[in-house]
Amino acid sequence: MNPLSDMRLRILAVALGCLVLASCGSGGDSAATDPANIAEAAPPPPPRAPVEPLQLVTAPDINVLGLLDKTGLNANLWPWEPITKTDQKTALQQFGKALFWDMQVGGDGIQSCASCHYHAGADNRVANQVSPGLKRGDFAADIAALNASLNRVHYSGTAQVTVNGVATTVLDAGFPVSEAALLASGATADAADGAPGALGFGAKPLPNVDVNDVASSQGVRAGDHHSVTVNRVDTATLRPSDPGFDLDFQANAAGVPDTVRRVEPRNSPTVLNAVYNLRNFWDGRGDAFFNGVTPLGFRDPDARVKTFTNGALGEERLDLPFSSLASQAVGPIESEFEMTNAGRIHKELGKKLTTVGVLPLAGQLIATDDSLLGDDPLLGGLGKGPGNRGLTKPYAQWIREIFHERFWGDGAGNDVCLDANGAMIGVSPADTCYTNPALLDPADGSPLTAYTMMQWNFSLFFGLGIQAYEATLFTNETIVDLVAGGIAQGSITVGTGRRARTVVVGGPTIPQAQWLSLEGCIAQVGANLSAREQALATDLCTTHYAKFINPNAVTGSESNLAPFPVPANEPIGGKCGPNSGASTTTTVVVAGDCVFARNTLLNVDRGLGRFFAGATACAICHFNPEFTGATVGVMTGFGIAPELLNPGQARRAELRAVMERMVAFNGLPKVYDTGFYNIGVRPTPEDLSLGDAIGGVPLGWNRLFDLMAGGPAFNGDAQNLTYDMDKIGTFANPAQGTIAGLIPSLMIPFSPTDLSPIPFPFRVGCGVGLVGNGNANNNPNVNCTATVIPGEPLLRNGAFKAPGLRNVKFTGPYMHNGSKATLRQVMEFYKTAGHFAGLNFNNLDAGMRVFNLGVADEAAVVEMMETGLTDWRVAHQSGPFDHPEICVPNGHDESTGVTRLVAIPAVGTNGGPRLATFEEMLEGTAAGLANNLTDACTVPGIVDAGGLSTIDVPPAPPPI
């Protein structure tokens, strides 16, 4: 926010106080404040909020846009054949929602995708949620014992940090950290070229001094997969020991080993608004292009799906753009940490879920008014089992109805039957590949079929279904969107008679790009009035905008400390009248709860200004309506909000790019992947993240293009990394022998209104922070080198994707390691430029800095995040954020080791009680709130009366 905006808000704060208290200017000239005396001159252009509303961003949902079925505008130009049939967009979302919440997807019959993403898209469990520092080779949990429950004390540690050269102790900092203790134990700083330093185990810090544990999500016990069954639980052998998760139970139930469920080595990020991310997972391995098989996208050049065309079995390479959600989805279903035992491939899951007799969401309660799976005939009449449990429409039927037949059948409705190597055995009527006499082994009568083509390609169907559902989970009804101009409608009238002036706020009759922000409204209504008179403009605008606050909205934990104080946790929705959008006149209610609602709008607006100010630099990483720079819009320009500028503000003309060259924290120009930053949460070598490689291919695009351009074999790499140069060589343009700024065949649509294919922008942009440093290659102009210069310095080690901040109140714990319980702790972390600015100095992001805004402004920032960025539909799980019942693991019985199961109850489109925050779970104050983990699991056949799992030990029935 610019200084003029700051000054105006200070003036309005005084004016508003006078208006409410009726104690200013008594006995003055009434004509001076008469709104009829407004001047005739046209008002100046209205100021904009520091961020645009999310309503102006087009979600890059390739299902809705028509890229999958080639129904979008100019889709006939799309270079690939259709994936789905026409008129199946809603069906694909339903299919994906069923898969996302289906507990049968897990090898143990319990784990669903939602098991780690049921709560505002994240996970608020506290029992058995600790993972030791596995990424650094530490197998001993320190912050809490295995199977214990985290509480607020665990998150009350100190941070021993250095601030401007002075050793400083930060109290109540989350998990305890100490850079000095690590240095004393032999840790060394990252090298000048960015190579990770040494961790040092000479004298491991005490648990109450520095903790490398992670608070994350529990998955499955360690074991080895044997086969899938129709009885929800796969056959498997549980391992008797699992380093890092061994716990000696005293009276083990039969078959239960002395191990606990594994916990992921990184915290579970929310899936809400993840559709906007260009890449997903913390390390970006969920690629922007979905290959139909693996998370790695174009970095897995051998990935192919089976197809059947013109009477012959073949293979097809897919590179579906804007599909990182699909890329992400196919990872956990093969993960022995998350959803299955080691060795289960996606084809096996396809066999499990498409076999006759297996029905979606078996035994799980579904609300009759579920927004996608309910009883509304417009949803296609899915059909439910007795008591609204499960669906009666088989997954195989869904696939046949939604997806193009070349991926699952022979063109005549028959299944294509394959052996274990993917060779075709024959075709057979639907669901008969395993029973057709012509396809049985003549020696013993056993099926020759190992998989149907539908099962072989199940990762394609699964990924696109999950993506289509998750793409509906975006949150554009927040107070920030309201303040920014994306929600309020109607008009405000000042003056009377010939001097009356009406200011249109927004609505269907004017383009969204012309909607007024709250600041714009105040400026337009108060144009040509004196500073004293502008109190009326503030009063009119805040009252009108407050009508559009969600009725369920409440203030945050520090609203009483903000510049316009409001009691903490105060209800503010529906306090200023109905949100009909009707014209508001000079008659305004100024007393009672409406004042709290109006003050909250001013606090959120103030917090936005401080968040986007240079002093904090929060918006260097968390900018745009999505509150992250790791998005499709930022890097490709697709669907991005129009650049609406404040008066006198210059327009940027920089090309979109997925990498950027900018001065780093250490003062040197380096290239980094846009949206990925090392911020010093933990020492770099504990978790390389983007600096790692999978399958011999770097996760960081900057290092990949460095190698493709002939860069050195070692360029700031960790010592144990090796690269597959033959594989990397397949990405280069064979005709030109260079990268030429792009990888051939990787295409994206031009815009939401023109789906014509254009090359993906594998370019390097030049940040404005480099202007004037005398290096032509690093300036944001035509001389900026748009490709990685071989061997130039790179930033990638320890860099994590900047998460979006919408609904952040309910997505704790925070950071990639779950080490912060509250947003205040997050604020204190950033105020000291992170925890490891010394050890991580040569990899640290340039945006990190020391700041102190003062109590009121910091409280305004917290209020903006807690209250302003919450979509209260999420907070109360109303549609589209409603869901079926699931039962989630919640630790183990301390004596027998059997898994405890608790319910996340089914919720319909009208929602229910407010979600419990993570801090409320830690403090034990979540009674009466949603997802407080006290509800009994009601799914039949999987739990006993005491809430203990009855399917904890894998059975051994005959395989399918």
N, C-alpha and C positions, 0 to 999 in steps of 0.2 A: 504494500500500500504506500502511495507517495506521501510526502510530508503534508501537502495540502489536505489530503484525505484525513490524515491524523489530526490536523488542526480542526477540521470541520467536526470530527467526532467529539473532540474535547469541548468545542463550543456547544454542540448538541447535547452533550452530557449535562452541562450546566443549565441549558435551556430546559431540558426535560425535567430536571430536578425542580426548577422553578414552577413548571407547569403542574407537576404532580402535587407539590407542597403548597401551591397557591401563595407563595411568600415573596415573590419578586415583583417589583414595579407597581405595587398597589398604589392607587390614586393617580397613576400616570395618564397620559393622553390615550384614550381608547381608540381614537382614529388611527393612531400610529400602528396598531396591531390589527386593524380591521382587514381581513383578507380581501375585501372589495377594493382596497387601495393598491393592489398589485399593479406593476408597470405593464405597459403594452408590449414591451420589447420581447422578441422571441427568446426562449430560454437557451442557454448554451448546450452543447452536446453533453449528454449525461455521462458521468464516470462509470466505468465498469468495475465489477468485483475483480479481485486478483485471480479468480479462476472462473471458468465458464461452467454452467450446469451440465450435468451428465446427459441431460435430455438432448444436447446438441451433438453427442457422439453416437455414431452408428455402431452397434455391436457387430463385430466381424463374425457373425453367425452364418456359416456357409450353407447351413440347412435352410434357414429362413430366407437368405439372399437368393437361393435358387441355384447355387453352384453344384449341388449334388444331383439335382434332377434336371438341370439345364433349362429352368423356367424363368430365370432372371433376365433382366434387360441385357441384350447383347450376349446372352449365354450361349447362343449358337456359335459364337466365336471361341468358346472355351475349348482348349486343345485336347480334352479328355472325353471319353465316353461317359454317359451318366452313371452314377453309383446307385441312386435310388429311383424309384418310380415316381411319377407325378402325383400330387395330392396326398403325399404321405408325410408332410412336414410335422403335423401334430402327432401322428402315429409314431414317428421316430423319437419324439420327445417322450412319449409315454413309454415306449420300449426302453429308453435310456433311464427314465426314472425308476422303472421296475428293477432294472439291473443294478442301479446305484444303491437301492435300499434292500436288495435281496440277500439274505443271510446265507443262502445256499451257494453263493459265489465263492465263499471261503471254503477252503478244504476241510475246515473243522465244522462246517455247517453253522457257524456263528458269524464269522467275519464278513462284513459287507464293505463296500466302498464307504458307506455312511458311518461305519464304526469309528472312523477317525475324522469324520466331517459332518457329524449330525447337529452340531451346535453353532449356528451362524456360519456354517461351512467349516467349522474347526472342531476342537475337542476340549471339553472342560473337566475331564476326569482328573482325579488327584491320587487315586490308589494305584500302585504298581505302574507308575508313569515315568520312572527314572531309568535312563540308560547311562551306563558308565561311558567314559570318554573313549569309545571304540575307535573313533577316527584317528586318535593319537596312539592307539595301542594300549590303552588303559582299560583293564577289565574289572576294576574294583569301583563300585558305587560309593560315593563319599557324602553327598548331601543328605541322603536318606537310605535306609536299608532297602533291599529288594522287597517288594510286596508291601512296603509301608505306605502310608498316606501322607502326602505333602500337606503342610499347613503354613500359616502365615509366618511362623518363626523361621522356617527354611528359607523364606524369601526376605529375611531381615538382616542379611549379612552386610558387611562393609566393603566398600571399594577403595583400595589403596592405590591412588593414581597420582600422577604428576601433572600439575596445572601451571603452565608458564614457568616451568623449572622448579616449582615448589611442591614438595610432597604433601598430598592432601588426602584426607579421609572423608569419604561420602557415606553417611549413615543410611540405613534402610535402602540398600542399593540392589536388592535381589539376592541371587546367589553370591557368596563372597568371592572377591577377586583381588589379586595383588600382583602387579607387574614386578614389584621389587622382590617378592618371594620367588617368582619364577627365575628372575635373573640370578638370585642367590643359589638356585638349584642347578644352574648351569645353562639356562636358556640364553640363546644369542639372537640378535636382531636380524631381520631379513636383509639380504645383501643389497647393494646399490642397484643391481640389475633386477631386483624383485625376487630372486631365488629365496625360498623360505629358509628362515634361520633354523637353529636347533632348539629342541624343546628342553632337553636336559632333565634327566631323572636322578641326578646325583643325590639330591635331598628333596624328595617329593614334598611339596607344601602340605601342611596339615589341612584337613577338611574344612576347618573354620577359617582358613586364610585364603585359599584359592581352590576353586572347584571347577573341574572340567566336565562334570556330569551334564546331561541333557534331560530336560523335561519334555517328553514327547508322547507317543501313543503306543499302547501295547497291541501286539499283533498275535501271532500264533506261537506255540511251543516249538522248539527245535525238533525236527523229525524228518523222515524220508518218505516221500510219496510212493505209493504202489499203484493204485488204480482209483478211478472214480466209480461211484455207485448211484443207484436211484434213491438211496436212503439218506440223502443230504450230506452225510459225512464220508469223506474219502478214506479209503484204506491207507494206512501209513504205519510206520514204526517210529515211536517217539524215542529220542536219544536219551540215554541215562544221564548225560552230562552236557552242559552248554556253557563254556567259559564266558563269564560276564553275567550269566543269569542262573547260576547254580545256587540253590537254597535248600538246606536240609530240613525237610518237613519231618515231624516226629511220628506221625501215624498215617503214612501215605495210604490213600485209597488204592484199591487194586488197579495196577497198571499205571498209576500216576508217578512220574519220575520226580527226582529232586531238582526240578527246574521250574522257573516261572516263565510266563509268556514273555517273549522277547519285546523289547521296546526300541522303536526306531531311533537312529542316531541323530536325527534332526526333528525339530518340532513340526507338527502338521499345520501347514498354512491353510487358510480358508479357500474354499472353492468358489465362494461368492465373488462375482466380478472377475473371475479368472479368465473369462472369455476374452477380455481385453488384452491379456498378456500375449506377447509375441512368442515367448517361450515359457514353459512351466517347470516346476520343481525349483528348489532353491538354487540349484547349480545349472539350470537351463537345459538339462538333458532332455526334457520333454519338448521335442523340436517343433519349430513353426510349421514344418511340413510333415504330414502323417503318411508313412509308407504302408500303412495297413497291417503292420506286423509288430514292430518294436518301437520303443520310445525315441530312438535316435534319429528318425527321419532320414534326411538326405545323407547323414553321416553313416548310415548303414546301407552301402550301395548294393548289397546282395539281397536285400529284403524284397520279396515278391509275393503276390497273392495268386491263387489258382483261378483260372477262368476256363469256361467251356463255351467255345464259339465255333460255328460252322461244323459241328459234329466232332470237334477235337479238343482235348485238354491242353491248356497252355498256361502261361504265366504272364502277369502284367505288373509293371512297375508303377507305383502310385506315389505322387508327391503332392498331396492335397494341401493347399495353402491355408494359413490361418487356422490350423488344426492342432495346436499344441495341447489342447484339452484331450483330444483323442490320443495323441502321443503319450501323454501322461497316464491316461487311463489303463493302457495295456501293460504298464510296468508292474503295479501292485499285484495283479492276478497271477504273476509268476514269482513274486517275491517271497522268500522263505522267512522274512521278517514280518511281513504284513498280512498276507492272506492265505498262504498255503505252505505245505512242507516242501522241502527241496525236491526238485525233479518234476513238478507238475507243469507241463507246457500248456499254452493256451488252447491247443487242439483238444487236450483232455477236458478242459473246462467246457469247451464246445460240446463234447460228447456228453458230459454230465447234464447240461442244461437243455439240450435238444432231444434227449431220449424220451420216447413215449412214456407218459406217466409223470414226468417232472413238470410241475406247474410253477409259474412265477410267484414269488413271495409266499411260498407254502406255509400256512399256519400264522402268518403275520397279519395283524389287524389293520384294516384300511378304512379310513373315514368315508362315510357315504358321500360327503361333499369334497373329497380330495380334488384339488384343482386340475389334476391330469388323470388320476386313476379312479375318480368317483363314479357315481351312478348316472350322471348327466348323459342322456342319449346323444347329445352332440359330441361326446367324447368317444363314440363308437361302440358303446355297449360292450365293454370289456368282459363283464361277468365276474362274479366273485364266488368264492366258496362259502360254505355254511358259516353264518355269523360274521360275514364280511371279512373272512380270512383268506388271503391269497387271491389270485386271479385264475380264471378257468381257461384263459387263452394261452396256449403253449408258446414258448419262445420260438419254436420252429415255424409256427404259423405266422407269427409276427415278421420273421425274417423273410418268409416267402412273399408276404404282402408288401413289404417295404422296399426290399433291395432288388436291384436288377438281377435277372435270373442268371446272367453269365457268371455270377459269383457263387451260386449255390445249386444250380440245376442244369439240365440238358436242353432247355428251351421248350420242353413239352411238359414241364411240371415234375419230372422225375429227378430223383437224387442221383448224384454222380458218386460212385463208390471207389475209394482209394485204399491202397495198402499203406503200411507204415512209412514207406518212403515217398508217398505222394503219387505213385504211379496208378493209373486208372485200371480198375478191375472190370468195371462195367457200369451200366445205369440200371436203376430199379425204381419202381413206384415209391412215392414218398414214404419214408420210415420203414423201408423193407430191406435196406442194404445188408442188415445182419441176419435176416431170416429168409431171404430169397434162395430157394433150393439151387438155383443156377450159380449162386455165389458162395456156396459152402464147399469146404475142403472134402473131396471125395474120400479121403483116407479116414477122417474121423468125424466129419459132419460139422466141424467148427467153422465160424464165419471167416472168409478170406478178407473181409473188409476190416480195416483198422479205423478208418474215419470216413465220414461222408465229406464231400467238398464243403458243405455248410459248416461242418465242424472244423475242417482244416482252416477255413477263412474266418473262424469265429472272432479272432482279434479285430478284424475289419469291422464287423457288425457291432461288437462290443464297444470299440473305441468311438465310432461315430454315434452310437446311441447315447453313451455317457456324455459325449460332447454336446449333442443336441439338447439334452436335459440341462446340463450345467450352464449352457448358453442362455437359458431363461432366467438364471439366478443373478441378475444384475440389479443394483439398488440405486435408483435415481429419484427417490422420494425422501430426501433428507433436508434438514434445515439449511445446510450449506447450499443445496440446490435451490432452496427457496430464497435465501439471501442473494444468491448469484443471479436470480431472475428466471428460474426454470419452472416455477410452480404457480406463483400468484397470478390471478387473473382479475379482470374488471377494470375499474377506473376510479380516480380520485378527483373530486371537484373542489376548487378553492374559489372564493369570491362569489358574488351574486350579480344577477342582471347581466348588463353588457360586459362587465368586467370579469365574469366567471370564466375560469379556465379549467378544462378537464384534461387530466393526464392519464393516458391509457397504460396500464401496467403490463398486461400481456393477455394471452388467450388465443383462441382459434382464429380470430379475425385478423391477427397480425403475424408476420413471420417470427419464428422463434428467435432469430438473430436480433430482433428488435425488442425483445422482452427487457424490461427494466430490472436491474439489480436493486436491492434495497437502497444502496447509496445513490444509484441513478434516480430512483423515485424521490428521495429526499431532495436531491439537487433540482429535479424538474419541478416538483411541487413548490419548493421554496425559492425558485428562480426570481431574482430581482427583489427579494425581501431582505430586510436587515438581519443581522445575526440573531437579535432578540426574537424576531418574527419567525426565524427558521425553526424555532421550537415547535411551531404549529406543523411544519412540514414533517418533522421527525415524528410528531404525535400521529399525524394522519397515516403516514407510510408504515410505521411499525405496527400500528393497530390493524391496518388492512392486511399486511403480510402475515401477522400473527394469526389471522383467521384460518390460514392454510397449514398451520402446524398440526401434525397428526394428533388426534385426541389422546393417544397413549404416551405422548412424549413427556419426559421428565428431565430436569436438569441433572448435571453431573456432580462429581464429588467435590469440586472446588468452586462451584458457581458463587458461593458466598464470598469468595475472595476476589472475584473478577471486578473489572472497572464499574460495572453496573450490577451491584450485588443482588443475588437472588438466593433464597435458601437452597441448600444442597438437596438433591433428590426431590425437588418440588415439581408437582404436575403443572404443565404449562399448556397442554393441548386443549383446544376448545374453550379458552378463557376469554376470547375477544369477539365472540359471536360466530355465526355460521360462515363457512367458506363458500358462499354462493357466488362470489365474484361480483356481486351487485355494487353499484357505485357507492363510494364512501364520501360523505359530505363533511363539513366542518364540525358537525355534531359528533363528538367522540367520547367514549367511555374511558376515563382516565384513572379510575380507582380500582381497588381490589386486585384479583389475580391477573387481570389483563396486563397490569404493570409488570408482573414477573415475566410474562410471555414476551412483552416488548423489550424488556431489558435483556432477555436471553438472546433475542435477535441481534441486539447491539453488541453483546459479549461475543457471540459467534463471529460477527463481522470483524470485531476487533481482533479476535484470535486468528482469523484468516489473514489479516494484515500482518500480524507479527510472524505467523508461520511462513508467509511468503517474503518477508523482509530479509535483507542481506545480513542483518545481525545474526539471525538464527541459521539461515541458509537451508532450512528444512526442505524448501521447494526445489533445491538443486536436484534432489533425488525423488521427491514426492510431489510432482507437479501435474498440471493438467487436471481435468475433471476426475480422472481415475485415481489421482493422488499417487501415481508412480510413473516413472519414465520408461518402464519396461514394457511398453504397450505397442500394439499393432499401429495405432494412430501416430504415436511419436516417431516411430522408425520408418514407417512406410507412407504416412500421410493418409491412409485409407480411413474414411469415416471420421476424421478428426473434427473437433469443434472449430468453426470458423474463428479466425483470429480477430477478436473484437477488442479494440484498443481504447485506452483512456486518452483523452485529449493531449496532444503533444507527444504521445508515445510512438517510437519508431517501430515499423514492421520488419520482422526478420525475413530474410530471403534465402536462408540456408536450405540446401537440398536435404531431403530426408536421408538418413543413413543409419546403419545398424551398429556402427562403431564410431568412436569420436576420438579426436586427438586434442588433448587438453593438458595444461600444467597440473601435475599431481601435487599432493600434499608436500612432497619434498622439493617442490619448485622446478621439477624437470618435466619437459613435454613427454607424454606417453600416450599410447593408444589403448583404449579400453572398450569393452562391449557395453553399449548403451544400456543403462538400467541395472548394471551389476557393479557392486561397490564393496570394498573392504573398509569397514567402519570401526574395526578394533573391538568387536565384542569379545573375541578370544584371539590368542596368538595365531598368526597365519598358518603355521605348519600343523596345527591341530585339525584343521579341515581345509583342504585346498579348494574345495568347491569348484568354481569355474576354472581353476588352474589345473584340474585333474584331466585325465583322458580315459575314454572307454573304448575298448576294441582297437587301440592304437590310434585313435583320432581325438584330438584335443576337444574339450568341451567349449573352450573359449574360441570364438570366431577369430579374434585377433591373432591368436597363435596359429590357428589353422591357415589363415591367409598369409601369415609370415612364412610358414613352411611351404605353402603352394607357390609363393613368389621366390623361393630359393633361399629363405632365411636359414640361419645356422641350426645345427642339430640341437644345440643347447642355447636357450635365450631366456634366462631367468626361470628355468624349469626346476622342479623338484628332482633330486638325484635319481629317484627310482622310476621316472617316467621314460617310456620308450614309445616311439611312434611307428606306425605301419605306413611307410612312405609309398608302397605300392598301392595301398587303398587310397591314401590321400591323393595320389597322382590321378586317380580316376575322376576326381572332382574338377580338374583343370580343363580348360577348353582345348581339346586336342587340335583344333584347327589353328589356333593362335599360339598355343604353347604357353599362354599366360592366363592369369585369372581374369583379366580384362574387366575388373569391377563386378563380375557376377559369375555364378555357376550356371552353365547352360542348362536349360530345361526347367529351372526353378522359376515359376511364373506366379504372379499374383494378379488379382483383378485391379483395374485402374481406380474405380471408385464405387460406392454403393449404387450409383445410378448408371454406371457404365462398367460392366464386368469384363470388358475387353482385356486380354492378358498383356501384362507388361513384365519385364524382368524384375526379379526381386532385387532391392537396392543394397547389394553387398558393397557398400561404400563406406569410406571414412569421412566423417564430417569434422569440421574444425570449430571448437568451442570459442565463444566470444571472450573467454578468459585469456586467450592467447593473443588478442589484438595488440599490435604495437611492440612485440618482443623482437622484431627485426628478422624473424625467420619466416621467409615466404611460404615454406611448406606448412607452417603452423597457423597461418592467418586465415580467417574465414572469408576468403575471396577466391577469385578464379585461379590463383596460383596454389591453392591448397591441394596437396597431393591426396587424391581420392582413394588410394589404395595403401595397404600396409607397406612401408618401405622395409625391405629385407633387413632383419637384424635390429630394427629400431626398438626402443624400450616399450614394454607392454605392461599393462596393469591387469592382472587376472587372479593371482594367487590369493586365496582367502576372500574372493569377491562373491557376494550373494545377491540374488535378485532383490531389488527393492520392492517390498510388498505394497499393495494398495492399502489405504487406511480406512476405507469405508467400513462401518460397523465394527471398528476396532475395539469399542467398549466391550464387546462380547467375544472377542477372539483370543483372549489371553490363554496361556502365558505368551510373552512376547520375545522377539528375536529368534534367530534360527535355532538357538539352543534352549529356548523356553526359560531363560534365566531371569526374566522380569515379570512381576505379578501385576503391576499397575502402570498406567500411563505416566504417573508422576515419576516412577523409577526410570522409565524410558527418557523422560525429560532430563532428569539428573544425569543420565548417561551421556546425552548429547551435550550438556552444558560443559563437560570436562573434555570434549573432543574424544570421547570414547575411553576405553579402559587400557588400551595397549598402544598408545601413540608412539611410544619408544620402540618397542619390539617390531611393530608393524609399519614403522615410519616410511619405508620405501615402497609400501603397497597401499598406504592409506589414501582414502579418497580426499580430493581437494576441498570438498564441502565441509569437512570436519573443522570445527573451531570452538573456542571457548567463548561462552556468552552468559550473560545474566540479565534477564529482562525486568527483574523486579517481581514482587509477589503478584500484583494485579494482572500484569500482562501475561505472565506465565500461566496463571489461572485461566485467563481467557483462551490461551492456546489449548490447555487441557479441556476446557469446556467445548471448544470447537471440535476437538476430536471425539470426546465422549458423547456429547449431545448433538452437535452439529452434523457429524458424519454418520449418525445412526439412522438407518431406515427402520422406522418403528414397525413396519410389517415383518421385518426380520426378527426384531426383539420379541414379537408376539407370535411368530411362526404362522402368519396368515399367508394365503396364497399370493404368489407362487412358492412360498417358502414352507408350505405345509408338507406332510410326509406320512408314510406308513409307520407302524410300530417296528422297532428293532430292539433286540436284546444285546447289550454290549458287555464284554468282560470287564469286571471291576475288581481286579486283584484275585487273590486265592484264599481259600479257607486256611487259616494259619496252621492247623493241625494236619489236615488230610491233603492239602495241596490242590484240591478241586477248585476249578474256576467259579467265582461268583458271577452271576448274571443279574443285571438290572435292566429295566425297561426304559427306553425312550418312547413314550406313548405316542400312538397315532394322533395326528392333528389334522383337522380339515381346513378348508379355505378361510374360515372365519377366525382361525387362530385360537390362542388360549392365553394362559398367564405369561408374564414376562420371563424371558430367559434369565437364568442365574449367571452372574459374572464369575470369572475365575477367582477373583478375590473373595467373593461371597462363598464359593466352595471351600476355599482355604480356611476361611474364618468360621465356617459352620453356621452361616446366617442365611442359607438359601432355602429355608423351609417355606413352602407355599409357592415357590418359583418353579418354572419349567426346567426340565432336565437336571434336577438336583440329585439324581441317581438314587432315589429312595423308592421308586415305583417297581412293583414286582413284574417280572417277565411273565407274560401270559401265552407265549407261543407254545402250543401243545407238544409234549414229548421231548423237551430238551432241558427241563429244569425241575428240581424237586420242590417240595413245600418250603424248604429253607432257603431257596434261591440259589442252590448249587447246581452246576451243570450236570446233566445225566449223560452227556455225550462227550465228556472230556477225553476219554480214551478211544482212539480210532477203532472201529469195528473191523472185522475181516470177512464181509460177505463175498459171494462170488462176484467177480468183476463184470461190468457190462460187456 
